[in-house]
Amino acid sequence: MNEVKFNLKPVAKKPSRKYRKGSKYDPILDSFLEGEHELVKVEVKNKDANYLRIQLNKRIESRDIEDKVKVSVVNNVAYLEKV
């Protein structure tokens, strides 16, 4: 049997997950952050509120703006809220 060559290197922690540079959901976040309202309802045609929450949360995390905006779903309606 052939031996497998390998290296093991210690690390302090796993890197955070990286997402794409841009997204079709970025304009939603940009408009909300530039707007004056603290709480808005978000509707995207043919998209479920929970799916929308997941996509927006991914963009919020990748843009490192968790301290500025929060997304939630209540009664199958997605909301963006300034923190």
RAVEN-V639301 format. One record per backbone hydrogen bond with DSSP energy under -0.5 kcal/mol. NH is the residue of the N-H (numbers start at 1). CO is the residue of the C=O. Records with the same first field share a line. If there is no record, write none. Layout:
BEGIN
NH=CO, CO
END
This chain:
BEGIN
5=3
26=23
28=25
29=25
30=26
31=27
32=28
33=29
34=30
35=31
40=80
42=78
47=44
52=48
53=49
54=50
55=51
56=52
57=53
58=54
59=55
60=56
61=57
62=58
63=59
64=61
65=60
68=65
69=65
70=81
72=79
74=77
77=74
78=42
79=72
80=40
81=70
82=38
83=68
END
